[in-house]
Amino acid sequence: MNRTFRSITLTAALAASLAMAGCSSDSDQTQTNKPADSPGSASQSDNASGGGPPSGSPAGDTETGSADNGTGSPGSGTTSSDTAGSGSTDASGGSSSGGGLDASFQVIQQVKEQLKMNHPILPYSFALDHDQQTAARIMQNSTDAYQVMFYSSSKALPVNDPSLEQEGLPVTASFAAKTYANSASTAKAFPDITLNKSQDLDLGHGIKGYTEGAAGHAYLNWQEGRWLLQIESLSQDQMDQQGIAKKMVDYLETHRLPVPKDKGIIQVSYPQGAKNVQVLISWQEGSTVYQLNTSKVPLDALEMAVSTK
């Protein structure tokens, strides 16, 4: 593989998102948007592929993104029995945990009403602990770009509340969008991931994963329709990449990712020790590129992407 992906921290990802979003513009008029529809689930395998070529369909649970919650323990050869979506809010404001609920939903709606880009989209579902709510801070806001940070809070907070500038609240995710002059200009927003089909693994539902190794890193890549997915970790950590990938494939068998124009990319990166994880989900719609960045475990990250409306 020609390119090695390094693990990134959320701070680094935020810097990248800010760079993608560009300068903000205060002179533009604020666009008011109607409430978004609730994200649905799909029962057919081609729903997860985003409408691309048929191939089957792809894609846990702590605030720290621990690798042994919903993703499989490093080197154990097994995956945990935890399921995605535990204690998370949904697009209708509901949650099995009883926390967040309508207040979190209203926060997302208020953010959308303040964004200046026409027809902005945002995730509605977040992996929150019990009795936690979503808080949000708009970092960039112009007619061609925006970037929003989401936090987990024990109480309801207004959008852009000054307390969000202080360190302490757990960051759930960042979501950014940027509209380019033309579709060709969006290429720089996507990494070069290739499928080396010399060594394949069964990921279930007719999906094959392909393993590679380079410079002490291990990669597992696979494709589902227009989506390319990659799990990257250090070879010495002996991550159960296949087990993690199977969970992602199972989840996306019944949940629909956004439909990318040409391609979407999901990068799951584990740093040394595999105690934490960084997930970057990027896709293009028209000439706009969207990026979701989170240190939640892969199934939680997929849940956020699926809920984006």
Backbone bond lengths (Angstrom), bond angles and torsions (degrees), N, CA, C in turn:
res aa  C-N    CA-C-N  psi(-1)  N-CA   C-N-CA  omega(-1)  CA-C   N-CA-C  phi
1 M - - - 1.464 - - 1.514 109.55 -
2 N 1.346 115.83 134.60 1.453 120.51 -172.18 1.499 113.43 -77.02
3 R 1.320 116.79 -20.85 1.452 117.29 -173.38 1.503 110.80 -130.12
4 T 1.331 115.41 134.16 1.459 120.82 -179.81 1.515 108.56 -106.19
5 F 1.328 114.54 129.02 1.462 118.90 -178.94 1.501 109.70 -95.95
6 R 1.272 114.66 125.56 1.465 119.69 178.22 1.502 109.25 -92.19
7 S 1.323 113.82 150.06 1.464 118.82 175.40 1.509 108.99 -67.09
8 I 1.300 114.72 142.13 1.458 119.16 -179.62 1.513 108.95 -125.14
9 T 1.280 114.75 150.43 1.453 119.37 176.37 1.500 108.22 -89.51
10 L 1.359 115.88 165.57 1.453 118.89 -179.65 1.507 111.41 -63.23
11 T 1.348 116.61 -31.85 1.461 118.82 178.40 1.508 111.08 -64.02
12 A 1.345 116.04 -42.82 1.460 119.11 178.16 1.501 110.97 -65.13
13 A 1.348 115.45 -38.94 1.457 118.45 179.21 1.506 110.99 -64.67
14 L 1.357 116.76 -38.49 1.453 120.12 177.26 1.514 110.72 -60.25
15 A 1.341 116.58 -42.34 1.463 119.38 178.99 1.512 110.92 -60.85
16 A 1.347 115.05 -40.41 1.462 118.34 179.64 1.512 110.97 -66.21
17 S 1.373 115.45 -39.56 1.456 118.38 179.64 1.510 111.50 -65.96
18 L 1.345 116.64 -39.77 1.451 120.16 178.70 1.522 110.95 -63.70
19 A 1.327 115.12 -39.88 1.463 118.55 178.67 1.509 110.29 -63.84
20 M 1.358 116.00 -38.52 1.447 119.53 179.26 1.519 111.06 -66.96
21 A 1.366 115.63 -38.20 1.452 118.81 -176.14 1.518 112.64 -70.40
22 G 1.329 119.56 -27.12 1.454 122.22 179.34 1.516 111.27 77.74
23 C 1.315 115.38 -166.90 1.462 120.99 -177.41 1.513 109.62 -77.52
24 S 1.327 115.19 147.66 1.456 120.04 178.32 1.515 109.67 -87.17
25 S 1.328 114.65 162.35 1.457 120.53 179.06 1.499 108.77 -129.83
26 D 1.298 117.02 119.89 1.461 121.25 -177.64 1.519 113.01 -88.32
27 S 1.326 115.87 -10.81 1.457 118.77 -174.03 1.506 112.79 -87.67
28 D 1.329 118.02 -10.81 1.447 120.94 -176.78 1.520 110.01 -75.74
29 Q 1.338 116.02 155.72 1.442 121.28 -179.77 1.519 109.95 -81.11
30 T 1.324 116.97 140.67 1.456 121.92 178.56 1.518 109.35 -73.54
31 Q 1.344 115.78 133.82 1.454 121.50 178.34 1.519 109.04 -95.42
32 T 1.316 117.76 131.71 1.452 122.84 177.35 1.501 109.08 -99.77
33 N 1.331 117.08 129.71 1.452 121.65 -175.96 1.510 110.43 -118.71
34 K 1.314 115.60 147.73 1.449 121.46 176.57 1.513 109.50 -76.11
35 P 1.338 116.59 157.38 1.465 118.92 179.79 1.506 111.13 -56.60
36 A 1.343 114.41 140.96 1.459 119.58 -179.09 1.509 110.32 -78.99
37 D 1.336 115.15 156.73 1.439 120.67 176.08 1.513 109.97 -70.34
38 S 1.321 115.68 156.00 1.456 119.91 177.85 1.509 109.76 -70.52
39 P 1.337 117.62 137.20 1.457 119.69 177.69 1.509 110.61 -67.55
40 G 1.311 116.86 135.04 1.453 120.79 -178.81 1.500 111.27 -102.73
41 S 1.296 115.14 176.30 1.450 120.76 174.44 1.510 108.75 -115.72
42 A 1.323 116.31 158.53 1.443 121.49 -177.30 1.509 109.30 -118.80
43 S 1.319 116.00 147.70 1.449 119.66 -178.48 1.512 112.85 -102.83
44 Q 1.327 118.71 -11.09 1.438 121.34 -179.14 1.511 110.19 -101.70
45 S 1.333 116.12 148.17 1.455 120.33 -172.55 1.504 113.32 -67.00
46 D 1.346 118.58 -26.36 1.457 118.24 -177.63 1.509 112.41 -77.12
47 N 1.331 118.51 -8.53 1.457 120.03 177.75 1.514 111.16 -65.83
48 A 1.312 117.95 -37.20 1.462 121.02 -176.95 1.515 111.81 -72.86
49 S 1.311 117.71 -17.80 1.457 120.26 -175.56 1.507 112.76 -81.43
50 G 1.333 117.57 -7.16 1.453 119.76 -179.45 1.503 112.47 73.00
51 G 1.325 117.61 26.42 1.444 120.27 173.79 1.501 113.96 82.20
52 G 1.321 118.69 10.56 1.454 121.35 -178.41 1.507 111.62 -86.68
53 P 1.331 117.13 -165.93 1.450 122.32 -179.93 1.502 110.67 -57.16
54 P 1.345 118.80 140.82 1.460 120.79 -176.55 1.513 112.11 -65.71
55 S 1.334 115.49 138.35 1.454 119.57 177.63 1.510 112.45 -157.22
56 G 1.312 118.71 9.65 1.455 121.65 -169.86 1.498 106.77 101.18
57 S 1.322 118.95 -143.10 1.448 119.26 173.18 1.488 113.25 -160.58
58 P 1.459 119.69 142.09 1.431 117.46 -179.28 1.495 118.71 -100.46
59 A 1.314 108.63 -118.15 1.362 150.98 160.59 0.826 87.89 175.58
60 G 12.656 74.73 -124.27 1.078 149.86 -8.49 1.383 158.30 -104.95
61 D 1.627 125.03 -91.17 1.378 81.14 166.50 1.532 117.19 -161.23
62 T 1.249 118.39 59.68 1.457 120.43 179.47 1.505 110.93 -125.68
63 E 1.320 115.42 161.25 1.460 119.94 179.64 1.520 111.63 -65.30
64 T 1.312 117.81 -23.49 1.455 119.98 -176.54 1.510 113.25 -90.48
65 G 1.318 117.82 -6.17 1.448 119.14 -179.43 1.521 111.58 72.26
66 S 1.314 117.65 34.64 1.456 121.26 -178.29 1.513 111.07 -59.46
67 A 1.347 115.78 137.88 1.455 120.36 -174.28 1.505 113.13 -70.36
68 D 1.325 119.78 -13.52 1.448 119.32 -178.07 1.518 112.18 -104.76
69 N 1.319 117.86 22.78 1.450 122.03 175.03 1.511 109.56 -121.48
70 G 1.305 116.54 100.68 1.449 120.81 177.03 1.511 113.19 79.63
71 T 1.334 119.05 6.91 1.456 119.55 -178.24 1.510 113.42 -130.90
72 G 1.324 118.39 -17.93 1.462 120.66 -177.27 1.519 110.74 107.31
73 S 1.297 117.42 138.87 1.455 121.31 -177.82 1.511 111.38 -81.09
74 P 1.331 118.96 137.44 1.447 121.96 179.84 1.520 111.55 -57.12
75 G 1.324 114.44 128.55 1.450 119.98 173.97 1.510 115.15 72.80
76 S 1.345 117.85 1.38 1.456 118.91 -175.49 1.508 112.29 -87.59
77 G 1.319 117.06 -21.46 1.450 121.07 -177.26 1.508 112.58 74.50
78 T 1.333 117.23 9.72 1.453 120.84 179.78 1.507 109.18 -133.74
79 T 1.329 116.08 161.68 1.454 120.94 175.99 1.515 109.09 -116.03
80 S 1.316 116.05 156.46 1.455 119.24 -178.22 1.516 109.44 -78.13
81 S 1.323 116.04 162.99 1.459 121.15 -177.48 1.513 112.20 -91.54
82 D 1.339 118.60 2.93 1.454 121.48 179.65 1.521 110.21 -64.03
83 T 1.309 117.28 148.02 1.456 121.21 179.25 1.508 110.26 -110.90
84 A 1.338 116.04 153.79 1.460 120.25 -179.76 1.513 110.32 -73.25
85 G 1.323 115.57 152.66 1.458 121.11 173.75 1.513 113.84 91.29
86 S 1.316 119.10 0.74 1.454 120.75 -179.46 1.519 110.86 -66.45
87 G 1.330 115.91 120.72 1.459 120.12 176.72 1.509 113.84 74.31
88 S 1.329 118.65 20.66 1.457 120.20 -178.31 1.516 110.85 -104.12
89 T 1.327 115.89 155.58 1.450 119.90 175.92 1.504 109.30 -84.94
90 D 1.351 116.43 154.60 1.452 119.00 176.43 1.514 109.77 -116.36
91 A 1.334 116.52 -179.88 1.459 120.37 -172.34 1.510 112.95 -68.53
92 S 1.302 117.48 -16.97 1.451 119.80 178.17 1.516 111.96 -94.21
93 G 1.349 115.57 4.63 1.451 120.19 -179.96 1.509 112.63 88.42
94 G 1.327 118.56 5.56 1.450 121.52 -177.23 1.506 112.25 -93.50
95 S 1.314 116.07 160.22 1.457 120.98 179.65 1.511 109.59 -160.85
96 S 1.335 115.45 141.78 1.456 118.99 177.65 1.515 111.59 -71.11
97 S 1.336 117.59 -16.91 1.460 120.37 -177.60 1.518 112.83 -87.61
98 G 1.334 116.96 -19.54 1.443 120.07 -177.90 1.515 113.56 84.35
99 G 1.329 119.35 3.27 1.453 122.06 -178.76 1.509 111.51 -106.35
100 G 1.337 117.50 156.70 1.457 121.26 176.12 1.500 112.17 78.19
101 L 1.288 116.56 -79.84 1.454 126.39 174.44 1.519 113.66 49.84
102 D 1.345 116.27 -131.17 1.453 120.78 -171.80 1.519 113.11 -58.29
103 A 1.321 117.61 -34.84 1.462 120.19 -178.57 1.519 110.93 -62.05
104 S 1.317 117.17 -43.09 1.457 120.77 178.75 1.518 110.87 -64.84
105 F 1.317 116.91 -42.34 1.459 121.31 177.68 1.520 110.64 -59.00
106 Q 1.320 116.34 -43.88 1.458 120.57 -179.49 1.521 111.66 -64.78
107 V 1.332 117.27 -35.26 1.463 120.54 177.50 1.530 110.34 -60.18
108 I 1.322 116.71 -45.19 1.464 119.99 -179.83 1.520 110.19 -62.32
109 Q 1.324 116.46 -43.14 1.470 119.97 179.26 1.530 111.13 -62.26
110 Q 1.326 117.17 -40.78 1.463 121.05 -179.94 1.523 111.16 -65.90
111 V 1.326 116.63 -37.58 1.464 119.35 176.62 1.521 109.82 -62.56
112 K 1.321 117.35 -46.58 1.468 120.85 -178.39 1.525 111.29 -60.34
113 E 1.310 116.77 -36.87 1.458 120.44 179.77 1.525 112.22 -67.78
114 Q 1.336 116.88 -24.46 1.467 120.23 -179.38 1.527 113.16 -91.15
115 L 1.318 117.46 -17.06 1.461 119.81 -178.20 1.528 110.69 -72.47
116 K 1.316 116.32 141.10 1.460 122.17 -173.43 1.528 113.65 -89.70
117 M 1.326 116.84 -19.38 1.463 119.38 177.97 1.528 109.77 -70.96
118 N 1.314 116.59 141.11 1.451 120.40 176.67 1.527 110.71 -65.29
119 H 1.310 115.63 137.39 1.460 122.83 175.28 1.534 113.33 52.10
120 P 1.315 118.73 55.31 1.473 120.20 178.86 1.525 110.61 -70.20
121 I 1.308 116.04 153.26 1.459 121.57 174.74 1.522 109.05 -122.40
122 L 1.336 115.40 152.45 1.461 121.96 -179.82 1.527 109.05 -149.73
123 P 1.322 117.55 155.06 1.473 119.22 172.58 1.522 110.05 -72.10
124 Y 1.323 116.04 146.57 1.461 121.73 178.82 1.524 112.51 -111.46
125 S 1.309 117.18 -17.57 1.457 120.51 -175.97 1.524 110.12 -112.14
126 F 1.333 116.53 130.12 1.461 121.73 -178.67 1.529 109.55 -133.71
127 A 1.304 115.74 148.32 1.465 120.70 178.42 1.519 108.72 -83.45
128 L 1.312 116.40 93.33 1.463 121.63 -176.55 1.518 111.08 -107.53
129 D 1.314 115.58 148.33 1.453 120.28 172.07 1.521 109.53 -69.46
130 H 1.316 115.23 166.82 1.462 120.83 -178.91 1.536 110.82 -57.72
131 D 1.324 114.76 134.60 1.468 122.55 177.68 1.525 113.67 65.45
132 Q 1.319 117.63 18.91 1.461 120.99 175.16 1.535 109.72 -96.98
133 Q 1.313 115.75 153.91 1.454 121.56 179.33 1.523 109.67 -127.06
134 T 1.308 115.18 160.29 1.456 120.82 179.39 1.523 110.35 -86.44
135 A 1.317 115.90 131.43 1.460 122.56 171.96 1.521 107.54 -118.02
136 A 1.323 116.92 154.35 1.460 119.32 -174.07 1.522 111.70 -142.42
137 R 1.328 114.47 145.13 1.453 121.93 176.66 1.526 108.46 -133.07
138 I 1.315 116.95 125.58 1.462 122.21 179.50 1.522 108.58 -84.15
139 M 1.325 116.33 117.16 1.459 121.89 -176.16 1.524 112.29 -92.88
140 Q 1.313 117.49 -36.23 1.462 123.45 177.86 1.521 107.90 -136.42
141 N 1.327 116.91 143.07 1.464 119.40 -176.39 1.514 110.41 -157.06
142 S 1.320 116.57 100.55 1.458 121.93 175.99 1.519 108.37 -141.67
143 T 1.311 117.43 178.47 1.464 120.55 -177.63 1.524 112.74 -72.36
144 D 1.338 117.88 -16.13 1.462 119.11 -179.87 1.525 113.29 -120.76
145 A 1.331 118.00 5.05 1.464 119.68 179.32 1.525 110.26 -162.69
146 Y 1.341 114.87 148.19 1.467 120.11 171.63 1.521 108.88 -152.39
147 Q 1.325 114.58 158.90 1.458 121.13 178.27 1.517 108.25 -149.68
148 V 1.332 116.53 129.34 1.459 122.33 -175.01 1.523 109.28 -127.80
149 M 1.333 115.73 133.86 1.458 121.89 173.51 1.529 108.23 -100.03
150 F 1.335 116.03 135.67 1.459 121.42 178.33 1.527 109.32 -114.32
151 Y 1.327 115.23 140.43 1.450 121.90 -176.87 1.524 110.38 -127.64
152 S 1.326 115.69 162.57 1.455 122.36 172.92 1.519 108.29 -103.71
153 S 1.325 116.32 122.46 1.464 121.05 -175.31 1.528 110.77 -127.86
154 S 1.324 116.28 146.49 1.465 120.77 178.78 1.521 111.87 -80.22
155 K 1.334 117.20 -8.52 1.460 120.68 178.75 1.528 109.08 -142.62
156 A 1.318 115.05 160.95 1.453 120.08 179.17 1.524 110.47 -68.90
157 L 1.326 116.75 133.07 1.456 121.95 178.30 1.530 109.35 -128.80
158 P 1.332 117.47 140.70 1.458 119.39 176.46 1.528 110.80 -64.03
159 V 1.309 116.29 155.76 1.456 120.55 174.90 1.525 108.80 -59.32
160 N 1.318 117.03 135.83 1.470 123.82 -179.62 1.522 112.91 64.25
161 D 1.325 117.00 27.60 1.458 119.37 177.09 1.533 109.75 -58.55
162 P 1.341 118.36 135.75 1.472 121.06 -177.47 1.528 113.96 -54.90
163 S 1.328 116.91 -28.91 1.464 119.27 -178.95 1.529 112.17 -65.31
164 L 1.333 116.61 -20.18 1.463 120.03 -179.63 1.529 111.98 -71.64
165 E 1.330 116.61 -16.48 1.459 119.92 177.50 1.527 111.44 -78.09
166 Q 1.319 115.87 -14.92 1.450 119.85 179.26 1.527 109.73 -88.73
167 E 1.316 115.55 148.04 1.456 119.84 178.75 1.531 109.95 -73.39
168 G 1.303 115.21 151.50 1.457 118.85 176.42 1.512 113.68 137.92
169 L 1.331 118.57 -48.06 1.454 120.25 -179.34 1.524 110.06 -69.20
170 P 1.329 118.01 135.31 1.466 120.44 178.54 1.534 111.01 -63.99
171 V 1.303 116.20 132.10 1.463 121.38 177.05 1.525 108.57 -84.49
172 T 1.321 116.22 126.52 1.463 120.90 178.66 1.516 111.24 -85.98
173 A 1.330 116.40 -47.28 1.464 120.49 -177.28 1.510 109.62 -170.58
174 S 1.326 115.33 165.89 1.450 120.87 167.31 1.528 107.44 -122.85
175 F 1.321 115.52 144.92 1.470 120.64 179.71 1.522 108.10 -132.29
176 A 1.323 116.12 129.58 1.462 120.95 -176.43 1.516 110.80 -134.99
177 A 1.324 115.05 153.12 1.459 121.63 176.46 1.518 108.80 -140.86
178 K 1.326 115.87 143.66 1.458 121.04 175.73 1.518 109.35 -144.40
179 T 1.327 115.90 131.19 1.451 121.50 176.48 1.517 109.53 -97.43
180 Y 1.331 116.38 126.71 1.452 122.75 -178.65 1.524 110.61 -96.87
181 A 1.332 115.16 162.72 1.461 120.58 -178.86 1.516 111.28 -61.76
182 N 1.335 116.79 -35.33 1.454 121.13 177.60 1.521 108.95 -153.22
183 S 1.318 115.73 165.07 1.466 120.67 -175.98 1.519 112.48 -62.75
184 A 1.331 116.71 -33.21 1.462 120.11 -178.67 1.525 111.59 -62.44
185 S 1.328 117.27 -30.69 1.460 121.36 -177.88 1.514 112.69 -71.82
186 T 1.333 117.32 -14.02 1.460 120.08 -177.17 1.527 112.81 -78.78
187 A 1.321 117.87 -10.86 1.470 120.90 -175.03 1.522 112.54 -57.18
188 K 1.333 117.03 -34.56 1.466 120.16 -177.21 1.522 112.71 -68.88
189 A 1.325 117.01 -13.14 1.459 119.91 179.81 1.521 112.21 -83.56
190 F 1.331 117.28 -7.94 1.457 120.46 -176.07 1.526 110.85 -117.78
191 P 1.325 117.63 133.43 1.466 120.41 176.85 1.521 110.62 -73.81
192 D 1.316 115.11 164.22 1.458 121.32 179.95 1.529 109.04 -93.34
193 I 1.320 116.39 102.55 1.460 122.00 177.73 1.518 108.30 -112.99
194 T 1.313 116.32 124.61 1.460 121.10 179.34 1.524 109.72 -116.53
195 L 1.316 115.72 154.86 1.455 121.32 179.49 1.525 109.33 -102.76
196 N 1.332 115.77 107.90 1.457 120.99 174.85 1.527 107.53 -88.92
197 K 1.312 116.66 106.24 1.456 121.19 -170.11 1.527 113.81 -88.81
198 S 1.325 117.35 22.60 1.458 120.10 -179.17 1.533 111.87 -76.62
199 Q 1.339 118.30 -32.73 1.458 121.86 179.62 1.528 108.58 -127.99
200 D 1.318 116.53 115.06 1.459 118.97 -175.84 1.519 111.92 -117.91
201 L 1.336 115.16 153.37 1.460 123.65 178.09 1.520 108.85 -127.58
202 D 1.305 116.73 146.97 1.462 121.95 177.37 1.522 109.05 -82.74
203 L 1.331 115.96 120.12 1.462 120.99 179.49 1.521 112.14 -104.76
204 G 1.321 116.67 1.78 1.457 120.34 -179.82 1.512 112.45 91.25
205 H 1.332 115.96 159.06 1.460 123.40 177.22 1.531 112.07 57.34
206 G 1.331 116.63 30.22 1.453 120.54 177.89 1.512 114.77 78.56
207 I 1.324 117.63 9.96 1.460 122.03 -178.43 1.527 109.74 -95.63
208 K 1.321 116.63 134.75 1.457 122.48 175.81 1.528 109.70 -110.44
209 G 1.332 115.29 134.45 1.454 121.00 174.50 1.509 109.53 -105.62
210 Y 1.336 116.47 151.98 1.458 121.38 -176.01 1.526 109.52 -125.48
211 T 1.326 115.51 126.86 1.453 120.99 -175.51 1.524 111.47 -97.13
212 E 1.324 114.51 147.95 1.461 122.28 175.96 1.521 108.57 -145.27
213 G 1.313 115.44 161.23 1.455 121.09 175.23 1.511 110.33 -140.43
214 A 1.332 116.30 140.09 1.464 120.52 179.69 1.515 109.39 -159.38
215 A 1.359 116.06 130.80 1.460 122.63 174.24 1.521 112.71 50.87
216 G 1.320 117.29 42.90 1.458 120.71 176.82 1.511 114.53 80.93
217 H 1.334 117.72 7.93 1.456 121.99 179.66 1.526 109.81 -113.12
218 A 1.316 115.77 147.25 1.460 122.02 175.98 1.522 108.65 -113.64
219 Y 1.332 115.99 137.88 1.459 121.54 -178.26 1.526 109.77 -127.48
220 L 1.316 115.35 141.36 1.458 121.84 170.07 1.522 107.02 -126.57
221 N 1.327 116.21 116.48 1.461 122.23 -176.65 1.525 109.98 -116.91
222 W 1.299 116.34 146.27 1.455 120.12 171.29 1.527 109.78 -155.11
223 Q 1.325 115.31 166.69 1.464 121.49 -176.44 1.519 110.21 -126.34
224 E 1.310 114.85 139.05 1.453 121.13 173.92 1.517 108.03 -134.18
225 G 1.317 116.15 102.17 1.446 119.81 -176.20 1.513 110.29 60.92
226 R 1.309 116.97 -123.24 1.467 121.25 -179.85 1.523 112.94 -88.46
227 W 1.315 116.91 0.45 1.457 120.86 -178.17 1.522 111.03 -98.29
228 L 1.342 115.79 133.19 1.458 122.79 170.60 1.523 107.76 -108.12
229 L 1.326 116.50 133.71 1.456 121.14 -177.26 1.517 109.27 -124.65
230 Q 1.331 115.57 143.39 1.455 120.92 -178.04 1.529 110.76 -142.11
231 I 1.326 116.24 135.00 1.457 123.19 169.82 1.520 106.95 -113.37
232 E 1.327 116.49 128.45 1.470 121.42 -177.30 1.528 109.04 -128.78
233 S 1.331 115.98 135.94 1.459 121.58 176.99 1.517 108.73 -154.74
234 L 1.326 116.82 170.56 1.457 120.41 176.02 1.523 109.58 -75.48
235 S 1.315 116.34 138.58 1.465 120.64 -178.73 1.526 111.31 -58.69
236 Q 1.335 117.11 -36.90 1.460 120.65 -176.87 1.521 113.20 -65.99
237 D 1.328 117.94 -20.80 1.458 120.94 -179.40 1.524 112.86 -80.77
238 Q 1.320 116.85 -13.92 1.461 121.87 176.94 1.527 111.76 48.99
239 M 1.312 115.86 50.30 1.462 121.34 177.87 1.529 110.85 -62.93
240 D 1.311 115.91 144.91 1.462 120.99 174.11 1.529 108.20 -82.83
241 Q 1.329 115.32 70.39 1.460 120.15 -176.60 1.528 111.99 -61.24
242 Q 1.309 117.16 -38.36 1.455 120.00 -179.71 1.527 110.91 -63.01
243 G 1.335 117.44 -42.14 1.457 120.57 178.63 1.519 112.20 -62.82
244 I 1.339 116.79 -41.53 1.459 120.68 178.34 1.522 109.90 -64.92
245 A 1.334 116.39 -44.94 1.467 120.77 -179.21 1.518 111.35 -61.93
246 K 1.329 117.30 -39.32 1.463 120.16 179.86 1.532 110.99 -61.51
247 K 1.339 116.12 -39.85 1.469 118.80 177.72 1.525 111.36 -63.84
248 M 1.329 116.22 -39.51 1.459 120.04 178.61 1.527 110.63 -65.56
249 V 1.328 116.16 -41.99 1.467 120.72 178.25 1.521 110.36 -62.65
250 D 1.335 116.77 -44.61 1.467 120.35 178.95 1.524 111.12 -59.62
251 Y 1.327 115.86 -44.53 1.471 119.59 -178.06 1.525 111.28 -62.15
252 L 1.318 115.81 -45.09 1.465 119.22 -176.34 1.517 113.25 -77.86
253 E 1.307 116.45 -6.19 1.460 119.29 173.50 1.527 110.71 -65.97
254 T 1.325 116.83 -27.60 1.469 120.56 -177.00 1.524 112.96 -123.59
255 H 1.330 117.77 10.61 1.466 121.08 178.97 1.524 109.02 -133.82
256 R 1.307 116.27 141.22 1.460 122.15 -172.16 1.520 112.19 -101.30
257 L 1.311 115.60 121.15 1.460 120.98 173.17 1.519 109.82 -76.84
258 P 1.344 118.07 160.78 1.464 119.73 172.26 1.528 110.28 -56.68
259 V 1.322 116.40 152.67 1.463 121.03 -178.79 1.527 108.95 -90.51
260 P 1.332 118.18 109.59 1.475 119.80 179.52 1.522 111.76 -77.53
261 K 1.318 115.46 153.05 1.467 119.89 179.98 1.522 110.43 -64.39
262 D 1.305 117.21 -56.51 1.454 121.53 179.08 1.524 111.36 -113.83
263 K 1.319 115.64 -47.26 1.458 119.43 -179.70 1.518 110.17 -157.95
264 G 1.329 113.54 158.59 1.451 121.37 170.88 1.518 107.18 -129.81
265 I 1.308 117.25 152.56 1.459 121.57 -177.73 1.524 109.89 -131.54
266 I 1.328 115.70 133.15 1.458 122.38 176.08 1.517 107.69 -119.69
267 Q 1.324 116.86 117.44 1.462 122.57 -179.75 1.527 109.09 -113.22
268 V 1.321 115.90 122.18 1.457 122.79 176.66 1.519 106.76 -112.52
269 S 1.312 117.36 115.03 1.467 121.37 -172.52 1.524 110.73 -123.62
270 Y 1.335 115.49 124.83 1.462 121.94 178.16 1.524 109.41 -107.36
271 P 1.329 118.95 124.40 1.463 121.42 176.66 1.525 110.67 -74.71
272 Q 1.323 116.43 179.21 1.459 121.38 -178.71 1.526 111.01 -57.09
273 G 1.312 115.60 131.95 1.452 121.28 -177.70 1.511 113.36 94.38
274 A 1.336 115.79 -21.81 1.477 122.43 176.38 1.525 112.96 56.70
275 K 1.329 117.48 31.46 1.457 120.48 178.03 1.529 111.90 -86.12
276 N 1.306 116.22 -19.90 1.456 121.55 179.10 1.520 108.40 -131.20
277 V 1.311 115.78 171.99 1.457 120.31 -178.68 1.524 109.05 -147.82
278 Q 1.314 116.17 151.29 1.459 122.43 174.40 1.526 107.49 -126.50
279 V 1.313 116.62 129.67 1.462 121.28 -179.69 1.522 108.97 -121.11
280 L 1.329 115.75 126.42 1.453 122.20 177.17 1.527 108.13 -120.80
281 I 1.323 116.14 121.14 1.463 122.36 -179.86 1.520 108.13 -116.96
282 S 1.326 116.58 118.70 1.469 122.24 -175.90 1.522 109.48 -125.85
283 W 1.322 115.96 137.21 1.457 119.24 174.22 1.526 110.41 -153.38
284 Q 1.312 114.82 162.02 1.463 121.98 -175.71 1.516 110.05 -118.75
285 E 1.315 115.56 134.14 1.458 122.11 171.70 1.518 106.96 -127.54
286 G 1.329 116.88 112.64 1.453 120.36 -173.37 1.515 109.14 63.96
287 S 1.320 116.81 -126.80 1.466 120.78 178.48 1.526 111.82 -101.97
288 T 1.328 117.05 13.93 1.466 122.01 -179.73 1.524 110.29 -107.05
289 V 1.327 116.08 133.07 1.462 122.30 176.97 1.524 108.66 -108.19
290 Y 1.324 116.09 131.59 1.460 122.71 178.46 1.519 108.92 -111.79
291 Q 1.335 116.79 142.61 1.454 121.51 178.23 1.525 110.48 -137.36
292 L 1.326 114.66 126.75 1.455 122.61 174.39 1.518 107.95 -111.09
293 N 1.322 116.57 125.70 1.466 121.04 -178.11 1.520 108.90 -126.36
294 T 1.335 116.51 130.11 1.451 119.62 -177.64 1.524 110.75 -153.51
295 S 1.325 115.76 154.17 1.462 121.40 173.33 1.521 110.55 -102.19
296 K 1.323 116.48 13.20 1.461 120.67 171.49 1.525 109.31 -72.38
297 V 1.325 116.70 160.83 1.455 120.83 179.50 1.527 109.86 -66.39
298 P 1.341 118.40 159.98 1.469 121.54 -171.44 1.524 115.56 -53.27
299 L 1.335 118.94 -42.25 1.457 119.23 -178.08 1.524 111.70 -66.16
300 D 1.333 117.41 -35.59 1.463 120.25 175.56 1.524 110.60 -66.25
301 A 1.332 116.94 -39.79 1.464 120.97 178.62 1.517 110.53 -63.76
302 L 1.323 117.46 -42.08 1.461 120.41 178.13 1.519 111.10 -63.63
303 E 1.327 116.53 -38.82 1.462 120.73 178.61 1.532 110.37 -59.87
304 M 1.324 116.56 -41.65 1.468 120.02 177.72 1.519 110.75 -62.59
305 A 1.332 116.71 -45.61 1.466 120.24 -178.51 1.513 111.58 -63.53
306 V 1.326 116.23 -41.72 1.465 120.96 -179.66 1.521 111.16 -62.73
307 S 1.339 117.11 -34.21 1.461 121.17 -176.50 1.516 113.76 -81.78
308 T 1.335 117.35 -2.80 1.464 120.31 -175.60 1.519 111.35 -67.05
309 K 1.327 114.78 126.29 1.472 121.41 -179.92 1.519 109.69 -140.79
